[in-house]
Amino acid sequence: MSVSGGPGEEAVGVSGGLSPDGSQPPARWKGHKPVLSGQLEIITPFQLYFNPDLILRNYQVWRLITNFLFFGPVGFNFLFNMIFLYRYCRMLEEGSFRGRTADFVFMFLFGGLLMTIFGTFVSLVFLGQAFTIMLVYVWSRRNPNVRMNFFGLLNFQAPFLPWVLMGFSLLLGNSIIVDLLGIAVGHVYFFLEDVFPNQPGGGRWLKTPSIIKMLFDTPEEDANYNPLPEERPGGFAWGEGQRLGG
């Protein structure tokens, strides 16, 4: 699928509804190539998918992260997923999260946690596609005036983009559970971060922890700080002492 924009419009691309379908059962993975190398068979989807029993009983905690990193075998769908993820990650980071790296990281953690909880109840084993849809949703809601064009036939505002992608995925016969999960989590984050704090009686429930700010944000300079002579431009005022008898 290709969504292109004319002058002043956004252009996006996606194939197959951002497949693979995260609800695909492990029994159907036999045709999938290993993630890192189809020849070396270093890592396979069986080692990456989300499985609460293996995480809790066998302590395979890496599955909490790796299930977000698998987008299917290398091909057009994989490439479109990578382009889509990179594009909206970059636009968010350089746009509404500019200078707020810690808040950007916290959105990742918050979204990943919610998806993991919800994914347990709907038996999703890969959540990378849902995570991408979440980024698309947040970007689209924060850029409501951007006009988009679908195949030169359908014009719509940016907030409709996630729904257009979900509809196209449905037309292709793919499950829309993953898309709905990404939209739901994206809406929860957008509501708590952008809508609820501005409502009468509302407040900011999502606050980036101090430890994340300390790790990712640049410390603010103290306006009252008086730098030492060696820290000032030009350093020490060598040779500018008072003349004798002056």
Biotite code that builds the C-alpha atoms (Angstrom):
import biotite.structure as struc

atoms = struc.array([
    struc.Atom([0.000, 0.000, 0.000], chain_id="A", res_id=1, res_name="MET", atom_name="CA", element="C"),
    struc.Atom([1.229, 3.448, -0.760], chain_id="A", res_id=2, res_name="SER", atom_name="CA", element="C"),
    struc.Atom([-0.091, 6.676, 0.653], chain_id="A", res_id=3, res_name="VAL", atom_name="CA", element="C"),
    struc.Atom([1.378, 9.647, -1.132], chain_id="A", res_id=4, res_name="SER", atom_name="CA", element="C"),
    struc.Atom([1.015, 13.352, -0.661], chain_id="A", res_id=5, res_name="GLY", atom_name="CA", element="C"),
    struc.Atom([1.246, 16.261, -3.021], chain_id="A", res_id=6, res_name="GLY", atom_name="CA", element="C"),
    struc.Atom([2.768, 19.625, -2.154], chain_id="A", res_id=7, res_name="PRO", atom_name="CA", element="C"),
    struc.Atom([2.320, 20.228, 1.541], chain_id="A", res_id=8, res_name="GLY", atom_name="CA", element="C"),
    struc.Atom([1.004, 16.699, 2.076], chain_id="A", res_id=9, res_name="GLU", atom_name="CA", element="C"),
    struc.Atom([2.570, 13.755, 3.841], chain_id="A", res_id=10, res_name="GLU", atom_name="CA", element="C"),
    struc.Atom([3.647, 10.653, 1.930], chain_id="A", res_id=11, res_name="ALA", atom_name="CA", element="C"),
    struc.Atom([3.753, 7.284, 3.630], chain_id="A", res_id=12, res_name="VAL", atom_name="CA", element="C"),
    struc.Atom([4.125, 3.682, 2.572], chain_id="A", res_id=13, res_name="GLY", atom_name="CA", element="C"),
    struc.Atom([3.007, 0.362, 3.973], chain_id="A", res_id=14, res_name="VAL", atom_name="CA", element="C"),
    struc.Atom([2.538, -3.127, 2.642], chain_id="A", res_id=15, res_name="SER", atom_name="CA", element="C"),
    struc.Atom([0.117, -5.761, 3.771], chain_id="A", res_id=16, res_name="GLY", atom_name="CA", element="C"),
    struc.Atom([-1.117, -3.861, 6.794], chain_id="A", res_id=17, res_name="GLY", atom_name="CA", element="C"),
    struc.Atom([2.302, -3.853, 8.420], chain_id="A", res_id=18, res_name="LEU", atom_name="CA", element="C"),
    struc.Atom([2.512, -7.626, 8.544], chain_id="A", res_id=19, res_name="SER", atom_name="CA", element="C"),
    struc.Atom([3.427, -10.142, 9.902], chain_id="A", res_id=20, res_name="PRO", atom_name="CA", element="C"),
    struc.Atom([0.266, -10.664, 11.876], chain_id="A", res_id=21, res_name="ASP", atom_name="CA", element="C"),
    struc.Atom([1.196, -10.682, 15.543], chain_id="A", res_id=22, res_name="GLY", atom_name="CA", element="C"),
    struc.Atom([-1.555, -13.163, 16.309], chain_id="A", res_id=23, res_name="SER", atom_name="CA", element="C"),
    struc.Atom([-0.023, -15.829, 14.107], chain_id="A", res_id=24, res_name="GLN", atom_name="CA", element="C"),
    struc.Atom([0.346, -19.088, 16.086], chain_id="A", res_id=25, res_name="PRO", atom_name="CA", element="C"),
    struc.Atom([3.817, -20.616, 16.444], chain_id="A", res_id=26, res_name="PRO", atom_name="CA", element="C"),
    struc.Atom([2.738, -23.705, 14.475], chain_id="A", res_id=27, res_name="ALA", atom_name="CA", element="C"),
    struc.Atom([2.699, -21.634, 11.279], chain_id="A", res_id=28, res_name="ARG", atom_name="CA", element="C"),
    struc.Atom([6.229, -20.282, 11.543], chain_id="A", res_id=29, res_name="TRP", atom_name="CA", element="C"),
    struc.Atom([7.924, -23.201, 9.810], chain_id="A", res_id=30, res_name="LYS", atom_name="CA", element="C"),
    struc.Atom([8.090, -21.256, 6.552], chain_id="A", res_id=31, res_name="GLY", atom_name="CA", element="C"),
    struc.Atom([9.657, -18.200, 8.169], chain_id="A", res_id=32, res_name="HIS", atom_name="CA", element="C"),
    struc.Atom([13.331, -17.581, 7.701], chain_id="A", res_id=33, res_name="LYS", atom_name="CA", element="C"),
    struc.Atom([15.454, -17.008, 10.798], chain_id="A", res_id=34, res_name="PRO", atom_name="CA", element="C"),
    struc.Atom([15.703, -13.390, 11.803], chain_id="A", res_id=35, res_name="VAL", atom_name="CA", element="C"),
    struc.Atom([19.420, -12.760, 11.431], chain_id="A", res_id=36, res_name="LEU", atom_name="CA", element="C"),
    struc.Atom([20.400, -15.198, 8.726], chain_id="A", res_id=37, res_name="SER", atom_name="CA", element="C"),
    struc.Atom([18.450, -17.645, 6.598], chain_id="A", res_id=38, res_name="GLY", atom_name="CA", element="C"),
    struc.Atom([21.570, -19.680, 6.042], chain_id="A", res_id=39, res_name="GLN", atom_name="CA", element="C"),
    struc.Atom([23.238, -19.672, 9.464], chain_id="A", res_id=40, res_name="LEU", atom_name="CA", element="C"),
    struc.Atom([19.987, -20.083, 11.422], chain_id="A", res_id=41, res_name="GLU", atom_name="CA", element="C"),
    struc.Atom([21.366, -18.061, 14.316], chain_id="A", res_id=42, res_name="ILE", atom_name="CA", element="C"),
    struc.Atom([18.014, -16.868, 15.671], chain_id="A", res_id=43, res_name="ILE", atom_name="CA", element="C"),
    struc.Atom([14.524, -18.089, 14.827], chain_id="A", res_id=44, res_name="THR", atom_name="CA", element="C"),
    struc.Atom([11.073, -16.702, 15.705], chain_id="A", res_id=45, res_name="PRO", atom_name="CA", element="C"),
    struc.Atom([10.669, -19.488, 18.273], chain_id="A", res_id=46, res_name="PHE", atom_name="CA", element="C"),
    struc.Atom([13.359, -17.792, 20.369], chain_id="A", res_id=47, res_name="GLN", atom_name="CA", element="C"),
    struc.Atom([11.759, -14.357, 20.152], chain_id="A", res_id=48, res_name="LEU", atom_name="CA", element="C"),
    struc.Atom([7.979, -14.608, 20.459], chain_id="A", res_id=49, res_name="TYR", atom_name="CA", element="C"),
    struc.Atom([6.069, -13.478, 23.538], chain_id="A", res_id=50, res_name="PHE", atom_name="CA", element="C"),
    struc.Atom([5.274, -16.369, 25.849], chain_id="A", res_id=51, res_name="ASN", atom_name="CA", element="C"),
    struc.Atom([4.338, -15.548, 29.479], chain_id="A", res_id=52, res_name="PRO", atom_name="CA", element="C"),
    struc.Atom([4.931, -19.147, 30.628], chain_id="A", res_id=53, res_name="ASP", atom_name="CA", element="C"),
    struc.Atom([8.501, -19.215, 29.303], chain_id="A", res_id=54, res_name="LEU", atom_name="CA", element="C"),
    struc.Atom([9.145, -15.774, 30.784], chain_id="A", res_id=55, res_name="ILE", atom_name="CA", element="C"),
    struc.Atom([7.874, -16.641, 34.271], chain_id="A", res_id=56, res_name="LEU", atom_name="CA", element="C"),
    struc.Atom([8.884, -20.295, 34.543], chain_id="A", res_id=57, res_name="ARG", atom_name="CA", element="C"),
    struc.Atom([12.063, -20.447, 32.479], chain_id="A", res_id=58, res_name="ASN", atom_name="CA", element="C"),
    struc.Atom([13.145, -16.841, 33.147], chain_id="A", res_id=59, res_name="TYR", atom_name="CA", element="C"),
    struc.Atom([13.424, -16.054, 29.433], chain_id="A", res_id=60, res_name="GLN", atom_name="CA", element="C"),
    struc.Atom([12.936, -12.363, 30.143], chain_id="A", res_id=61, res_name="VAL", atom_name="CA", element="C"),
    struc.Atom([14.423, -11.313, 26.805], chain_id="A", res_id=62, res_name="TRP", atom_name="CA", element="C"),
    struc.Atom([11.100, -12.211, 25.200], chain_id="A", res_id=63, res_name="ARG", atom_name="CA", element="C"),
    struc.Atom([9.619, -9.062, 26.759], chain_id="A", res_id=64, res_name="LEU", atom_name="CA", element="C"),
    struc.Atom([11.785, -7.079, 24.333], chain_id="A", res_id=65, res_name="ILE", atom_name="CA", element="C"),
    struc.Atom([12.473, -9.373, 21.382], chain_id="A", res_id=66, res_name="THR", atom_name="CA", element="C"),
    struc.Atom([8.792, -9.798, 20.522], chain_id="A", res_id=67, res_name="ASN", atom_name="CA", element="C"),
    struc.Atom([8.821, -6.110, 19.523], chain_id="A", res_id=68, res_name="PHE", atom_name="CA", element="C"),
    struc.Atom([11.789, -6.621, 17.195], chain_id="A", res_id=69, res_name="LEU", atom_name="CA", element="C"),
    struc.Atom([10.488, -9.283, 14.815], chain_id="A", res_id=70, res_name="PHE", atom_name="CA", element="C"),
    struc.Atom([8.755, -8.055, 11.651], chain_id="A", res_id=71, res_name="PHE", atom_name="CA", element="C"),
    struc.Atom([8.816, -11.227, 9.586], chain_id="A", res_id=72, res_name="GLY", atom_name="CA", element="C"),
    struc.Atom([11.229, -12.566, 6.968], chain_id="A", res_id=73, res_name="PRO", atom_name="CA", element="C"),
    struc.Atom([13.236, -10.112, 4.899], chain_id="A", res_id=74, res_name="VAL", atom_name="CA", element="C"),
    struc.Atom([11.040, -8.929, 2.053], chain_id="A", res_id=75, res_name="GLY", atom_name="CA", element="C"),
    struc.Atom([8.793, -6.075, 0.994], chain_id="A", res_id=76, res_name="PHE", atom_name="CA", element="C"),
    struc.Atom([6.669, -6.285, 4.153], chain_id="A", res_id=77, res_name="ASN", atom_name="CA", element="C"),
    struc.Atom([9.771, -6.224, 6.325], chain_id="A", res_id=78, res_name="PHE", atom_name="CA", element="C"),
    struc.Atom([11.234, -3.232, 4.471], chain_id="A", res_id=79, res_name="LEU", atom_name="CA", element="C"),
    struc.Atom([7.984, -1.272, 4.619], chain_id="A", res_id=80, res_name="PHE", atom_name="CA", element="C"),
    struc.Atom([7.745, -1.944, 8.346], chain_id="A", res_id=81, res_name="ASN", atom_name="CA", element="C"),
    struc.Atom([11.286, -0.671, 8.867], chain_id="A", res_id=82, res_name="MET", atom_name="CA", element="C"),
    struc.Atom([10.642, 2.453, 6.773], chain_id="A", res_id=83, res_name="ILE", atom_name="CA", element="C"),
    struc.Atom([7.369, 3.132, 8.564], chain_id="A", res_id=84, res_name="PHE", atom_name="CA", element="C"),
    struc.Atom([8.908, 2.666, 12.013], chain_id="A", res_id=85, res_name="LEU", atom_name="CA", element="C"),
    struc.Atom([11.905, 4.845, 11.179], chain_id="A", res_id=86, res_name="TYR", atom_name="CA", element="C"),
    struc.Atom([9.818, 7.585, 9.553], chain_id="A", res_id=87, res_name="ARG", atom_name="CA", element="C"),
    struc.Atom([7.364, 8.190, 12.369], chain_id="A", res_id=88, res_name="TYR", atom_name="CA", element="C"),
    struc.Atom([9.935, 7.648, 15.088], chain_id="A", res_id=89, res_name="CYS", atom_name="CA", element="C"),
    struc.Atom([12.079, 10.348, 13.499], chain_id="A", res_id=90, res_name="ARG", atom_name="CA", element="C"),
    struc.Atom([9.180, 12.762, 12.966], chain_id="A", res_id=91, res_name="MET", atom_name="CA", element="C"),
    struc.Atom([8.067, 12.410, 16.574], chain_id="A", res_id=92, res_name="LEU", atom_name="CA", element="C"),
    struc.Atom([11.585, 12.805, 17.932], chain_id="A", res_id=93, res_name="GLU", atom_name="CA", element="C"),
    struc.Atom([12.281, 15.871, 15.790], chain_id="A", res_id=94, res_name="GLU", atom_name="CA", element="C"),
    struc.Atom([8.792, 17.295, 16.280], chain_id="A", res_id=95, res_name="GLY", atom_name="CA", element="C"),
    struc.Atom([6.747, 17.131, 19.469], chain_id="A", res_id=96, res_name="SER", atom_name="CA", element="C"),
    struc.Atom([9.551, 15.405, 21.405], chain_id="A", res_id=97, res_name="PHE", atom_name="CA", element="C"),
    struc.Atom([12.331, 17.723, 20.296], chain_id="A", res_id=98, res_name="ARG", atom_name="CA", element="C"),
    struc.Atom([14.573, 18.373, 23.294], chain_id="A", res_id=99, res_name="GLY", atom_name="CA", element="C"),
    struc.Atom([12.558, 15.876, 25.377], chain_id="A", res_id=100, res_name="ARG", atom_name="CA", element="C"),
    struc.Atom([14.477, 12.629, 24.937], chain_id="A", res_id=101, res_name="THR", atom_name="CA", element="C"),
    struc.Atom([13.483, 11.299, 28.354], chain_id="A", res_id=102, res_name="ALA", atom_name="CA", element="C"),
    struc.Atom([9.774, 11.819, 27.613], chain_id="A", res_id=103, res_name="ASP", atom_name="CA", element="C"),
    struc.Atom([10.265, 10.061, 24.269], chain_id="A", res_id=104, res_name="PHE", atom_name="CA", element="C"),
    struc.Atom([11.854, 7.056, 25.963], chain_id="A", res_id=105, res_name="VAL", atom_name="CA", element="C"),
    struc.Atom([9.102, 7.025, 28.587], chain_id="A", res_id=106, res_name="PHE", atom_name="CA", element="C"),
    struc.Atom([6.470, 6.864, 25.836], chain_id="A", res_id=107, res_name="MET", atom_name="CA", element="C"),
    struc.Atom([8.239, 3.761, 24.494], chain_id="A", res_id=108, res_name="PHE", atom_name="CA", element="C"),
    struc.Atom([8.260, 2.142, 27.927], chain_id="A", res_id=109, res_name="LEU", atom_name="CA", element="C"),
    struc.Atom([4.659, 3.056, 28.705], chain_id="A", res_id=110, res_name="PHE", atom_name="CA", element="C"),
    struc.Atom([3.404, 1.840, 25.333], chain_id="A", res_id=111, res_name="GLY", atom_name="CA", element="C"),
    struc.Atom([5.418, -1.364, 25.517], chain_id="A", res_id=112, res_name="GLY", atom_name="CA", element="C"),
    struc.Atom([4.111, -2.150, 29.002], chain_id="A", res_id=113, res_name="LEU", atom_name="CA", element="C"),
    struc.Atom([0.466, -1.628, 28.026], chain_id="A", res_id=114, res_name="LEU", atom_name="CA", element="C"),
    struc.Atom([0.872, -3.728, 24.878], chain_id="A", res_id=115, res_name="MET", atom_name="CA", element="C"),
    struc.Atom([2.478, -6.533, 26.829], chain_id="A", res_id=116, res_name="THR", atom_name="CA", element="C"),
    struc.Atom([-0.425, -6.567, 29.299], chain_id="A", res_id=117, res_name="ILE", atom_name="CA", element="C"),
    struc.Atom([-3.107, -6.392, 26.604], chain_id="A", res_id=118, res_name="PHE", atom_name="CA", element="C"),
    struc.Atom([-1.243, -8.826, 24.361], chain_id="A", res_id=119, res_name="GLY", atom_name="CA", element="C"),
    struc.Atom([-1.437, -11.450, 27.097], chain_id="A", res_id=120, res_name="THR", atom_name="CA", element="C"),
    struc.Atom([-5.232, -11.422, 26.992], chain_id="A", res_id=121, res_name="PHE", atom_name="CA", element="C"),
    struc.Atom([-5.574, -11.494, 23.192], chain_id="A", res_id=122, res_name="VAL", atom_name="CA", element="C"),
    struc.Atom([-2.813, -14.088, 22.627], chain_id="A", res_id=123, res_name="SER", atom_name="CA", element="C"),
    struc.Atom([-0.526, -11.920, 20.511], chain_id="A", res_id=124, res_name="LEU", atom_name="CA", element="C"),
    struc.Atom([2.991, -13.235, 20.160], chain_id="A", res_id=125, res_name="VAL", atom_name="CA", element="C"),
    struc.Atom([4.638, -10.354, 18.253], chain_id="A", res_id=126, res_name="PHE", atom_name="CA", element="C"),
    struc.Atom([3.918, -6.725, 19.091], chain_id="A", res_id=127, res_name="LEU", atom_name="CA", element="C"),
    struc.Atom([6.253, -4.822, 16.769], chain_id="A", res_id=128, res_name="GLY", atom_name="CA", element="C"),
    struc.Atom([3.471, -3.963, 14.331], chain_id="A", res_id=129, res_name="GLN", atom_name="CA", element="C"),
    struc.Atom([1.214, -2.709, 17.136], chain_id="A", res_id=130, res_name="ALA", atom_name="CA", element="C"),
    struc.Atom([4.072, -0.544, 18.414], chain_id="A", res_id=131, res_name="PHE", atom_name="CA", element="C"),
    struc.Atom([4.489, 1.006, 14.973], chain_id="A", res_id=132, res_name="THR", atom_name="CA", element="C"),
    struc.Atom([0.761, 1.750, 14.742], chain_id="A", res_id=133, res_name="ILE", atom_name="CA", element="C"),
    struc.Atom([0.964, 3.399, 18.171], chain_id="A", res_id=134, res_name="MET", atom_name="CA", element="C"),
    struc.Atom([3.668, 5.769, 16.895], chain_id="A", res_id=135, res_name="LEU", atom_name="CA", element="C"),
    struc.Atom([1.583, 6.528, 13.810], chain_id="A", res_id=136, res_name="VAL", atom_name="CA", element="C"),
    struc.Atom([-1.463, 7.251, 15.982], chain_id="A", res_id=137, res_name="TYR", atom_name="CA", element="C"),
    struc.Atom([0.375, 9.618, 18.330], chain_id="A", res_id=138, res_name="VAL", atom_name="CA", element="C"),
    struc.Atom([1.967, 11.484, 15.417], chain_id="A", res_id=139, res_name="TRP", atom_name="CA", element="C"),
    struc.Atom([-1.333, 11.742, 13.534], chain_id="A", res_id=140, res_name="SER", atom_name="CA", element="C"),
    struc.Atom([-3.193, 13.162, 16.535], chain_id="A", res_id=141, res_name="ARG", atom_name="CA", element="C"),
    struc.Atom([-0.471, 15.728, 17.160], chain_id="A", res_id=142, res_name="ARG", atom_name="CA", element="C"),
    struc.Atom([-0.496, 16.813, 13.516], chain_id="A", res_id=143, res_name="ASN", atom_name="CA", element="C"),
    struc.Atom([-4.233, 17.056, 12.775], chain_id="A", res_id=144, res_name="PRO", atom_name="CA", element="C"),
    struc.Atom([-3.891, 19.615, 9.988], chain_id="A", res_id=145, res_name="ASN", atom_name="CA", element="C"),
    struc.Atom([-1.587, 17.559, 7.769], chain_id="A", res_id=146, res_name="VAL", atom_name="CA", element="C"),
    struc.Atom([-3.419, 16.397, 4.644], chain_id="A", res_id=147, res_name="ARG", atom_name="CA", element="C"),
    struc.Atom([-2.708, 12.956, 3.230], chain_id="A", res_id=148, res_name="MET", atom_name="CA", element="C"),
    struc.Atom([-3.497, 11.260, -0.045], chain_id="A", res_id=149, res_name="ASN", atom_name="CA", element="C"),
    struc.Atom([-4.198, 7.568, -0.653], chain_id="A", res_id=150, res_name="PHE", atom_name="CA", element="C"),
    struc.Atom([-3.310, 6.314, -4.152], chain_id="A", res_id=151, res_name="PHE", atom_name="CA", element="C"),
    struc.Atom([-4.397, 9.677, -5.526], chain_id="A", res_id=152, res_name="GLY", atom_name="CA", element="C"),
    struc.Atom([-8.001, 8.701, -4.845], chain_id="A", res_id=153, res_name="LEU", atom_name="CA", element="C"),
    struc.Atom([-8.671, 9.381, -1.171], chain_id="A", res_id=154, res_name="LEU", atom_name="CA", element="C"),
    struc.Atom([-7.781, 12.590, 0.627], chain_id="A", res_id=155, res_name="ASN", atom_name="CA", element="C"),
    struc.Atom([-7.971, 12.734, 4.395], chain_id="A", res_id=156, res_name="PHE", atom_name="CA", element="C"),
    struc.Atom([-6.534, 14.456, 7.432], chain_id="A", res_id=157, res_name="GLN", atom_name="CA", element="C"),
    struc.Atom([-3.666, 12.849, 9.335], chain_id="A", res_id=158, res_name="ALA", atom_name="CA", element="C"),
    struc.Atom([-5.809, 11.635, 12.306], chain_id="A", res_id=159, res_name="PRO", atom_name="CA", element="C"),
    struc.Atom([-7.534, 9.191, 9.950], chain_id="A", res_id=160, res_name="PHE", atom_name="CA", element="C"),
    struc.Atom([-4.264, 7.551, 8.864], chain_id="A", res_id=161, res_name="LEU", atom_name="CA", element="C"),
    struc.Atom([-4.272, 4.692, 11.449], chain_id="A", res_id=162, res_name="PRO", atom_name="CA", element="C"),
    struc.Atom([-7.861, 3.831, 10.516], chain_id="A", res_id=163, res_name="TRP", atom_name="CA", element="C"),
    struc.Atom([-7.075, 3.883, 6.803], chain_id="A", res_id=164, res_name="VAL", atom_name="CA", element="C"),
    struc.Atom([-4.195, 1.488, 7.412], chain_id="A", res_id=165, res_name="LEU", atom_name="CA", element="C"),
    struc.Atom([-6.416, -0.785, 9.487], chain_id="A", res_id=166, res_name="MET", atom_name="CA", element="C"),
    struc.Atom([-9.116, -0.766, 6.800], chain_id="A", res_id=167, res_name="GLY", atom_name="CA", element="C"),
    struc.Atom([-6.615, -1.663, 4.114], chain_id="A", res_id=168, res_name="PHE", atom_name="CA", element="C"),
    struc.Atom([-5.271, -4.450, 6.299], chain_id="A", res_id=169, res_name="SER", atom_name="CA", element="C"),
    struc.Atom([-8.819, -5.762, 6.668], chain_id="A", res_id=170, res_name="LEU", atom_name="CA", element="C"),
    struc.Atom([-9.325, -5.691, 2.893], chain_id="A", res_id=171, res_name="LEU", atom_name="CA", element="C"),
    struc.Atom([-6.208, -7.822, 2.491], chain_id="A", res_id=172, res_name="LEU", atom_name="CA", element="C"),
    struc.Atom([-7.677, -10.417, 4.821], chain_id="A", res_id=173, res_name="GLY", atom_name="CA", element="C"),
    struc.Atom([-5.293, -9.761, 7.719], chain_id="A", res_id=174, res_name="ASN", atom_name="CA", element="C"),
    struc.Atom([-6.290, -9.728, 11.347], chain_id="A", res_id=175, res_name="SER", atom_name="CA", element="C"),
    struc.Atom([-6.928, -6.228, 12.647], chain_id="A", res_id=176, res_name="ILE", atom_name="CA", element="C"),
    struc.Atom([-6.358, -7.133, 16.301], chain_id="A", res_id=177, res_name="ILE", atom_name="CA", element="C"),
    struc.Atom([-2.778, -5.881, 16.121], chain_id="A", res_id=178, res_name="VAL", atom_name="CA", element="C"),
    struc.Atom([-3.841, -2.591, 14.512], chain_id="A", res_id=179, res_name="ASP", atom_name="CA", element="C"),
    struc.Atom([-6.589, -2.102, 17.090], chain_id="A", res_id=180, res_name="LEU", atom_name="CA", element="C"),
    struc.Atom([-4.133, -2.753, 19.913], chain_id="A", res_id=181, res_name="LEU", atom_name="CA", element="C"),
    struc.Atom([-1.712, -0.144, 18.557], chain_id="A", res_id=182, res_name="GLY", atom_name="CA", element="C"),
    struc.Atom([-4.521, 2.392, 18.130], chain_id="A", res_id=183, res_name="ILE", atom_name="CA", element="C"),
    struc.Atom([-5.875, 1.703, 21.632], chain_id="A", res_id=184, res_name="ALA", atom_name="CA", element="C"),
    struc.Atom([-2.501, 2.105, 23.338], chain_id="A", res_id=185, res_name="VAL", atom_name="CA", element="C"),
    struc.Atom([-1.703, 5.187, 21.272], chain_id="A", res_id=186, res_name="GLY", atom_name="CA", element="C"),
    struc.Atom([-5.028, 6.736, 22.267], chain_id="A", res_id=187, res_name="HIS", atom_name="CA", element="C"),
    struc.Atom([-4.459, 6.002, 25.960], chain_id="A", res_id=188, res_name="VAL", atom_name="CA", element="C"),
    struc.Atom([-1.079, 7.731, 25.814], chain_id="A", res_id=189, res_name="TYR", atom_name="CA", element="C"),
    struc.Atom([-2.399, 10.687, 23.794], chain_id="A", res_id=190, res_name="PHE", atom_name="CA", element="C"),
    struc.Atom([-5.369, 11.156, 26.124], chain_id="A", res_id=191, res_name="PHE", atom_name="CA", element="C"),
    struc.Atom([-3.318, 11.028, 29.324], chain_id="A", res_id=192, res_name="LEU", atom_name="CA", element="C"),
    struc.Atom([-0.527, 13.199, 27.954], chain_id="A", res_id=193, res_name="GLU", atom_name="CA", element="C"),
    struc.Atom([-2.273, 15.749, 25.736], chain_id="A", res_id=194, res_name="ASP", atom_name="CA", element="C"),
    struc.Atom([-6.016, 15.779, 26.492], chain_id="A", res_id=195, res_name="VAL", atom_name="CA", element="C"),
    struc.Atom([-6.726, 15.046, 30.149], chain_id="A", res_id=196, res_name="PHE", atom_name="CA", element="C"),
    struc.Atom([-4.205, 17.575, 31.605], chain_id="A", res_id=197, res_name="PRO", atom_name="CA", element="C"),
    struc.Atom([-6.040, 20.357, 29.731], chain_id="A", res_id=198, res_name="ASN", atom_name="CA", element="C"),
    struc.Atom([-9.514, 19.369, 30.910], chain_id="A", res_id=199, res_name="GLN", atom_name="CA", element="C"),
    struc.Atom([-11.251, 21.114, 33.834], chain_id="A", res_id=200, res_name="PRO", atom_name="CA", element="C"),
    struc.Atom([-10.225, 19.224, 36.929], chain_id="A", res_id=201, res_name="GLY", atom_name="CA", element="C"),
    struc.Atom([-7.706, 17.214, 34.950], chain_id="A", res_id=202, res_name="GLY", atom_name="CA", element="C"),
    struc.Atom([-4.100, 16.633, 35.768], chain_id="A", res_id=203, res_name="GLY", atom_name="CA", element="C"),
    struc.Atom([-0.935, 15.082, 34.417], chain_id="A", res_id=204, res_name="ARG", atom_name="CA", element="C"),
    struc.Atom([-0.897, 11.405, 35.316], chain_id="A", res_id=205, res_name="TRP", atom_name="CA", element="C"),
    struc.Atom([2.019, 10.484, 33.085], chain_id="A", res_id=206, res_name="LEU", atom_name="CA", element="C"),
    struc.Atom([5.205, 11.877, 34.564], chain_id="A", res_id=207, res_name="LYS", atom_name="CA", element="C"),
    struc.Atom([8.587, 10.783, 33.312], chain_id="A", res_id=208, res_name="THR", atom_name="CA", element="C"),
    struc.Atom([10.524, 9.276, 36.255], chain_id="A", res_id=209, res_name="PRO", atom_name="CA", element="C"),
    struc.Atom([13.477, 11.311, 37.474], chain_id="A", res_id=210, res_name="SER", atom_name="CA", element="C"),
    struc.Atom([15.919, 8.482, 36.812], chain_id="A", res_id=211, res_name="ILE", atom_name="CA", element="C"),
    struc.Atom([14.975, 8.469, 33.113], chain_id="A", res_id=212, res_name="ILE", atom_name="CA", element="C"),
    struc.Atom([15.372, 12.243, 32.937], chain_id="A", res_id=213, res_name="LYS", atom_name="CA", element="C"),
    struc.Atom([18.754, 11.946, 34.599], chain_id="A", res_id=214, res_name="MET", atom_name="CA", element="C"),
    struc.Atom([19.884, 9.322, 32.075], chain_id="A", res_id=215, res_name="LEU", atom_name="CA", element="C"),
    struc.Atom([18.596, 10.882, 28.855], chain_id="A", res_id=216, res_name="PHE", atom_name="CA", element="C"),
    struc.Atom([18.052, 14.621, 29.332], chain_id="A", res_id=217, res_name="ASP", atom_name="CA", element="C"),
    struc.Atom([20.823, 17.196, 29.273], chain_id="A", res_id=218, res_name="THR", atom_name="CA", element="C"),
    struc.Atom([21.025, 18.969, 32.657], chain_id="A", res_id=219, res_name="PRO", atom_name="CA", element="C"),
    struc.Atom([19.714, 22.515, 32.527], chain_id="A", res_id=220, res_name="GLU", atom_name="CA", element="C"),
    struc.Atom([22.243, 25.254, 33.145], chain_id="A", res_id=221, res_name="GLU", atom_name="CA", element="C"),
    struc.Atom([21.791, 27.356, 36.268], chain_id="A", res_id=222, res_name="ASP", atom_name="CA", element="C"),
    struc.Atom([21.044, 30.942, 35.230], chain_id="A", res_id=223, res_name="ALA", atom_name="CA", element="C"),
    struc.Atom([22.739, 32.223, 38.407], chain_id="A", res_id=224, res_name="ASN", atom_name="CA", element="C"),
    struc.Atom([25.923, 30.204, 37.913], chain_id="A", res_id=225, res_name="TYR", atom_name="CA", element="C"),
    struc.Atom([29.040, 32.373, 37.763], chain_id="A", res_id=226, res_name="ASN", atom_name="CA", element="C"),
    struc.Atom([31.722, 30.450, 35.857], chain_id="A", res_id=227, res_name="PRO", atom_name="CA", element="C"),
    struc.Atom([35.255, 30.305, 37.167], chain_id="A", res_id=228, res_name="LEU", atom_name="CA", element="C"),
    struc.Atom([37.854, 32.417, 35.317], chain_id="A", res_id=229, res_name="PRO", atom_name="CA", element="C"),
    struc.Atom([39.269, 29.379, 33.499], chain_id="A", res_id=230, res_name="GLU", atom_name="CA", element="C"),
    struc.Atom([35.762, 28.461, 32.278], chain_id="A", res_id=231, res_name="GLU", atom_name="CA", element="C"),
    struc.Atom([35.050, 31.880, 30.789], chain_id="A", res_id=232, res_name="ARG", atom_name="CA", element="C"),
    struc.Atom([35.672, 32.622, 27.121], chain_id="A", res_id=233, res_name="PRO", atom_name="CA", element="C"),
    struc.Atom([39.353, 33.367, 26.687], chain_id="A", res_id=234, res_name="GLY", atom_name="CA", element="C"),
    struc.Atom([40.323, 31.820, 30.028], chain_id="A", res_id=235, res_name="GLY", atom_name="CA", element="C"),
    struc.Atom([42.471, 33.780, 32.447], chain_id="A", res_id=236, res_name="PHE", atom_name="CA", element="C"),
    struc.Atom([43.250, 37.436, 31.734], chain_id="A", res_id=237, res_name="ALA", atom_name="CA", element="C"),
    struc.Atom([46.969, 36.789, 31.474], chain_id="A", res_id=238, res_name="TRP", atom_name="CA", element="C"),
    struc.Atom([49.186, 39.915, 31.365], chain_id="A", res_id=239, res_name="GLY", atom_name="CA", element="C"),
    struc.Atom([46.436, 42.327, 32.303], chain_id="A", res_id=240, res_name="GLU", atom_name="CA", element="C"),
    struc.Atom([47.674, 43.186, 35.811], chain_id="A", res_id=241, res_name="GLY", atom_name="CA", element="C"),
    struc.Atom([47.874, 46.739, 37.118], chain_id="A", res_id=242, res_name="GLN", atom_name="CA", element="C"),
    struc.Atom([51.057, 48.650, 36.159], chain_id="A", res_id=243, res_name="ARG", atom_name="CA", element="C"),
    struc.Atom([53.378, 49.678, 38.967], chain_id="A", res_id=244, res_name="LEU", atom_name="CA", element="C"),
    struc.Atom([53.073, 53.317, 39.870], chain_id="A", res_id=245, res_name="GLY", atom_name="CA", element="C"),
    struc.Atom([49.824, 53.549, 37.901], chain_id="A", res_id=246, res_name="GLY", atom_name="CA", element="C"),
])
